[in-house]
C-alpha cells in the first residue's frame, strides 16, 4: 500500500533538521516506523535484529553506524542505546543523525535511571492514529488554525449520517485498517486488545501481569470513555485493588494505550473551584469498542454511550490538529457543574472552546453553555477566547448569529 502522508510529517522534518536526534512516540501500529522511514536512509530494528543484544554488550557504537538519518526502531528494547545516541550526537555535532521510535516508554530499572534527558540533543514528536483528514473522511475546509484567527465559517459541506460515524468509530484510525471491511476491522481491533492484555503488558517491567484483570480494567475504561471516572469507579467496577489499578493504568500509559485529557487551569471571575480529575480516553476510540465487544447494532441502539465515543473521537482529532498548530487539548469542569468538552490552548496562551454533540438536537443548549462559560472567564487575567465552537457529527457547518461556530467533523482539519 502506498504511503499516506501524515500531518506530523512536516513537524518531523522540521525537528529533524533542528536537532541531532528525534524521538517519535506513539502506540503500537500507529505508523511511526512508516513515517520515519520516509526520512531515514538506514534502519536498525532493535526488536528483530538477533545481533542487537550481543552488540549492546560488546560494541554498542557499531549499532549506530549507517547512512543518516539512521532509524532505530523500538529503541526501548535496549534503553541504554539512548545514551550512546546522545554521546554520538555530541561527537558528530550535526543535525539529522538519528530517529528513535518507540511504542512504550522504559520502566524504572537501574539502566533506565541512568538515562540522560537528552536536552539539547533530542527533539520529541508524538504520533497518534490517523485523523479523519488523513483518512480522507474530512475535507479539512475548516482549519483549526483559522478558528484561532477568529475566521467565520461559510461552508455547506454535505452532512455525514450517524451510521457512517458509528462505522468509523468502530474501525478507528490505525493505518493497517485503511480499506478494510467493517468485520475485518472488528477482528483486528479485538486481536489488538487481546494481545495488549496477554503479551504487550508484559513488556512493561515491574507490573503484575494478569490478563483477566487487564481485560476487566480495559472494559471499565471503555465504559467510562470521555468521563471524569475516579479510581474508585474502576475498583468498584472490576474488584481490583487500588494499587493494582494504579499499576495497570501506569502500564497502559507507558504503552500509550490511554491518553487522559487534563483539566484546564483557568482564571475565573467567581470563587467557584475547578475539578482537577482528567477525562479518560483510549488512544483511539476503536479500542474502547473492541474492549467491550460492541457492534454497529449495539452502538446504534445506545446513542447515549455512542455520544461519549463520538466525544472521544473528536478529542483525538483536536489533538492531532492541535499539535500541528502547537496547542494542547484540555477540558473544563467546575464545582457548579459547568463543563466544556474541550479547551484547545496554544503555547502562547491563545485558546478556543469546543462543545461536542453527535447530533444537531442539542446545538442551542451547547451554545448557551459556551456563552455562560465565556462569561465566567476572567479576561483581565486571561485572554478572551479566539472562538467558541460546537462540533457535530451529522450536521452541516456554519456560523450562528451569536458568533458561535457549528462545525461538522467531516469539515474539520488543520
C-alpha positions in Angstrom: 0.0 0.0 0.0 1.3 3.5 -0.9 2.3 5.7 2.0 -0.4 8.0 3.1 1.1 11.4 4.2 0.7 12.2 7.8 0.1 15.6 9.4 3.1 15.0 11.6 5.4 14.7 8.6 6.0 18.4 8.5 6.8 18.5 12.2 9.1 15.5 11.9 11.0 17.2 9.0 11.3 20.5 10.9 12.5 18.9 14.2 14.9 16.6 12.5 16.6 19.5 10.7 17.0 21.3 14.0 18.4 18.5 16.2 20.8 15.6 16.1 18.2 13.1 17.0 14.4 12.9 17.2 12.3 10.6 19.4 8.9 9.6 17.9 6.5 8.3 20.5 3.1 6.6 19.9 1.1 3.4 20.3 2.0 0.3 18.5 0.9 0.2 14.8 0.1 3.9 14.6 2.5 4.4 11.8 5.7 5.6 13.5 8.1 3.4 11.6 6.4 4.0 8.3 6.6 7.8 8.7 10.2 7.7 10.0 11.1 5.5 7.0 10.2 8.3 4.6 13.2 10.3 6.0 15.6 7.6 7.1 18.4 6.3 5.0 19.3 3.3 7.1 17.3 1.2 9.6 18.1 -0.8 12.8 15.2 -2.8 14.2 16.0 -3.3 17.8 13.3 -5.9 18.4 14.0 -8.0 15.4 17.8 -8.0 14.7 19.3 -11.0 16.5 22.7 -9.3 16.8 21.4 -6.3 18.8 21.8 -7.9 22.3 25.3 -9.2 21.6 26.5 -5.9 20.2 25.0 -3.9 23.0 27.3 -5.9 25.4 30.4 -5.9 23.1 30.4 -2.9 20.8 27.2 -0.8 21.1 28.7 2.0 18.9 28.5 -0.3 15.9 24.8 -0.2 16.1 24.9 3.5 15.3 26.9 3.0 12.0 24.9 3.6 8.8 23.7 6.2 6.5 22.0 9.1 8.2 19.3 9.8 9.3 19.5 6.3 10.9 16.3 5.0 12.2 16.5 3.0 15.4 13.1 1.3 15.7 11.7 0.2 19.1 14.7 1.6 20.9 13.2 0.9 24.3 14.0 -2.8 23.9 17.6 -1.8 24.8 17.1 1.5 26.6 20.9 2.0 27.1 21.1 2.9 23.4 19.7 6.3 24.3 22.9 7.4 26.0 25.1 6.1 23.2 23.0 8.1 20.7 23.3 11.1 22.9 27.1 10.9 23.0 27.3 10.2 19.3 25.3 13.3 18.6 27.7 15.3 20.8 30.6 13.8 18.9 29.3 14.4 15.4 27.8 17.9 16.0 25.5 17.5 13.0 21.7 17.6 12.7 19.6 14.8 11.1 21.6 11.9 12.6 19.1 9.6 14.3 15.4 8.9 14.5 14.3 6.8 17.5 10.8 5.3 17.5 9.1 3.5 20.4 5.7 2.2 21.3 6.5 2.0 25.0 8.5 4.1 27.5 11.1 2.3 29.5 10.5 1.4 33.2 12.5 2.3 36.2 15.1 -0.3 36.0 18.7 0.6 37.0 19.7 1.1 33.4 16.8 3.4 32.8 17.6 5.6 35.8 20.9 6.4 34.3 19.3 7.8 31.1 20.2 11.4 30.5 17.3 13.7 29.5 18.8 14.3 26.1 18.2 18.1 26.4 19.9 19.9 23.6 20.3 16.8 21.5 16.8 15.3 21.1 13.6 16.7 20.0 10.3 14.8 20.5 7.3 14.1 18.4 4.1 12.4 19.5 2.2 10.3 16.9 -1.4 9.2 17.1 -3.6 7.1 14.9 -4.8 8.7 11.7 -7.3 11.6 11.7 -10.3 11.9 9.6 -8.5 14.4 7.4 -5.6 12.0 6.8 -8.0 9.2 6.1 -10.0 11.3 3.6 -13.2 11.4 5.7 -12.8 15.1 6.3 -12.4 17.8 3.7 -10.4 19.9 6.1 -12.1 23.0 4.8 -12.5 24.4 8.3 -9.0 24.9 9.7 -8.3 24.8 13.5 -5.6 27.4 12.9 -8.3 29.5 11.2 -10.5 29.2 14.2 -7.7 30.7 16.3 -7.7 33.7 14.0 -11.4 34.1 14.5 -12.4 33.1 11.0 -16.1 32.8 10.2 -17.5 29.8 8.5 -19.3 29.9 5.2 -19.2 26.3 4.2 -22.1 23.9 3.5 -20.4 20.5 3.3 -22.7 17.5 2.9 -23.5 16.1 6.4 -22.5 12.6 7.5 -25.1 10.2 8.6 -24.9 8.5 12.0 -24.4 5.0 10.6 -21.2 6.2 8.8 -20.0 7.8 12.0 -20.6 4.6 14.0 -18.7 2.5 11.4 -15.7 4.9 11.6 -15.8 4.8 15.4 -15.6 1.0 15.3 -12.9 0.9 12.6 -10.6 3.6 14.1 -7.5 5.2 12.6 -4.8 2.5 12.7 -3.1 2.7 9.2 -3.3 -1.1 8.8 -7.1 -0.8 8.7 -7.3 1.5 5.7 -9.6 -0.1 3.2 -10.6 -2.9 5.4 -14.2 -4.1 5.7 -16.0 -3.4 9.0 -15.9 -7.1 10.0 -12.2 -7.3 9.4 -11.6 -4.1 11.3 -13.5 -5.5 14.3 -11.5 -8.7 14.2 -8.2 -6.9 14.0 -9.1 -4.4 16.8 -10.2 -7.2 19.1 -6.9 -9.0 18.4 -5.1 -5.8 19.3 -6.8 -5.7 22.6 -6.2 -9.4 23.3 -2.5 -9.1 22.5 -2.4 -6.0 24.7 -3.8 -7.9 27.7 -1.8 -11.1 27.1 1.5 -10.0 25.6 2.2 -6.3 25.5 1.6 -5.6 29.1 4.5 -8.0 29.8 6.8 -5.5 28.0 6.3 -3.1 30.9 8.6 -4.1 33.8 7.6 -4.1 37.5 3.9 -4.6 36.8 1.9 -7.7 37.8 0.6 -9.4 34.7 -2.9 -10.9 34.9 -4.6 -10.9 31.5 -8.0 -11.4 33.2 -7.6 -8.3 35.3 -6.2 -6.3 32.5 -9.2 -7.1 30.3 -11.5 -6.2 33.2 -9.8 -2.8 33.5 -9.9 -2.2 29.8 -13.7 -2.9 29.8 -14.2 -0.5 32.7 -12.1 2.2 30.9 -14.2 1.6 27.8 -17.5 2.0 29.7 -16.2 5.3 31.2 -14.7 6.8 28.0 -14.8 10.6 27.9 -15.9 10.8 31.6 -14.3 12.0 34.8 -14.1 8.5 36.2 -12.2 8.3 39.5 -10.0 5.3 40.6 -12.9 4.3 43.0 -15.0 3.8 39.9 -12.6 1.3 38.5 -12.1 -0.6 41.7 -15.9 -0.9 42.2 -16.4 -1.9 38.6 -13.6 -4.6 38.5 -13.0 -5.7 42.0 -9.3 -5.0 41.5 -7.4 -3.3 44.3 -6.4 0.4 44.1 -2.6 -0.3 43.9 -3.1 -2.8 41.1 -5.4 -0.3 39.2 -2.6 2.3 39.5 0.0 -0.2 38.3 -2.1 -1.2 35.2 -3.1 2.4 34.4 0.6 3.3 34.6 1.5 0.4 32.3 -1.2 1.4 29.8 0.1 5.0 29.8 3.6 3.8 29.1 2.3 1.6 26.3 0.5 4.8 25.0 -2.9 2.9 25.0 -4.6 5.5 27.2 -4.2 9.3 26.9 -6.0 11.2 29.5 -7.4 14.7 28.9 -6.2 17.0 31.6 -8.3 19.7 33.3 -7.8 23.3 32.2 -6.4 25.7 34.7 -8.4 28.9 34.2 -8.8 32.2 35.9 -12.5 32.8 36.8 -14.5 35.8 37.9 -16.2 33.9 40.7 -14.8 31.9 43.6 -16.0 28.6 42.1 -13.5 25.8 42.3 -12.2 23.7 39.3 -12.3 20.0 39.2 -8.8 18.5 38.5 -9.8 15.0 37.5 -8.7 14.1 33.9 -11.1 12.7 31.4 -10.4 9.2 30.3 -9.7 8.2 26.7 -8.2 5.4 24.8 -5.5 6.5 22.2 -8.1 5.5 19.6 -11.8 5.2 20.3 -11.9 1.9 18.4 -10.1 0.2 21.2 -12.9 1.1 23.6 -15.4 -0.5 21.2 -13.1 -3.6 20.9 -12.6 -3.9 24.6 -16.4 -4.1 25.1 -17.1 -6.3 22.0 -19.6 -3.7 20.9 -21.1 -3.9 17.4 -22.7 -1.4 15.0 -26.1 -2.6 16.0 -25.4 -2.2 19.8 -24.0 1.3 19.3 -26.9 2.4 17.2 -29.2 1.1 20.0 -27.4 3.0 22.7 -26.9 6.6 21.4 -26.1 8.0 24.8 -23.0 5.8 25.0 -22.2 6.4 21.4 -22.2 10.1 22.1 -19.4 9.6 24.6 -17.5 7.6 22.0 -18.0 10.4 19.5 -16.6 12.9 22.0 -13.5 10.7 22.4 -13.1 10.6 18.7 -13.3 14.4 18.4 -10.8 14.9 21.2 -8.4 12.7 19.2 -9.0 14.8 16.1 -8.4 18.0 18.1 -5.2 16.6 19.5 -3.9 15.7 16.0 -4.8 19.1 14.5 -3.9 21.0 17.7 -0.4 19.5 17.7 0.2 20.9 14.2 -0.6 24.4 15.4 1.3 24.0 18.8 -1.7 23.5 21.0 -2.9 21.0 23.6 -6.4 19.8 24.5 -7.9 20.2 28.0 -11.4 20.0 29.5 -13.3 22.3 31.8 -15.5 21.3 34.8 -16.2 23.4 37.9 -18.0 22.7 41.2 -21.1 24.3 39.8 -21.2 21.5 37.2 -20.5 23.9 34.4 -18.4 22.0 31.9 -17.0 22.3 28.4 -15.9 19.3 26.5 -12.6 20.6 25.1 -10.4 23.6 25.5 -7.7 23.9 22.9 -4.9 26.2 24.1 -1.8 27.2 22.1 1.6 27.6 23.8 1.3 31.4 23.5 -1.9 31.3 25.6 -4.5 31.7 22.9 -7.4 29.4 23.4 -10.7 28.2 21.8 -13.6 26.3 23.4 -15.5 23.3 21.9 -18.7 21.5 22.8 -19.1 18.1 21.1 -22.5 16.8 20.1 -23.1 13.8 17.9 -26.4 15.1 16.6 -27.9 18.6 15.9 -30.7 18.4 18.5 -28.5 19.8 21.3 -26.9 22.7 19.4 -28.9 25.5 21.2 -28.2 24.0 24.6 -24.5 23.7 23.7 -24.4 27.3 22.5 -25.9 28.6 25.7 -23.4 26.6 27.7 -20.5 28.1 25.8 -21.7 31.7 26.3 -22.2 31.1 30.0 -18.7 29.6 30.2 -17.2 32.6 28.4 -18.9 34.9 30.8 -17.2 33.4 33.9 -13.6 33.5 32.5 -11.7 36.4 34.0 -10.4 38.2 30.8 -8.4 40.6 33.0 -6.1 37.7 33.7 -6.7 35.5 30.7 -7.2 36.4 27.1 -10.8 36.2 25.6 -11.5 33.0 23.6 -10.4 33.2 20.0 -13.5 31.2 19.0 -16.5 29.3 20.6 -17.4 26.2 18.7 -19.8 23.2 18.6 -18.5 20.1 16.7 -21.3 17.9 15.4 -21.3 14.6 13.7 -24.4 14.7 11.5 -25.0 18.4 10.8 -23.6 21.0 8.4 -21.1 23.8 9.2 -22.0 27.4 9.7 -21.6 30.4 12.0 -24.6 31.3 14.1 -25.8 34.9 14.6 -24.3 34.8 18.2 -20.9 34.1 16.6 -20.6 30.5 17.7 -19.3 28.2 15.0 -21.1 24.9 14.3 -18.6 22.6 12.7 -19.2 19.1 11.1 -16.4 16.7 12.0 -16.3 16.0 8.3 -15.1 19.6 7.6 -12.5 20.0 10.4 -8.8 19.8 9.8 -5.5 21.7 10.3 
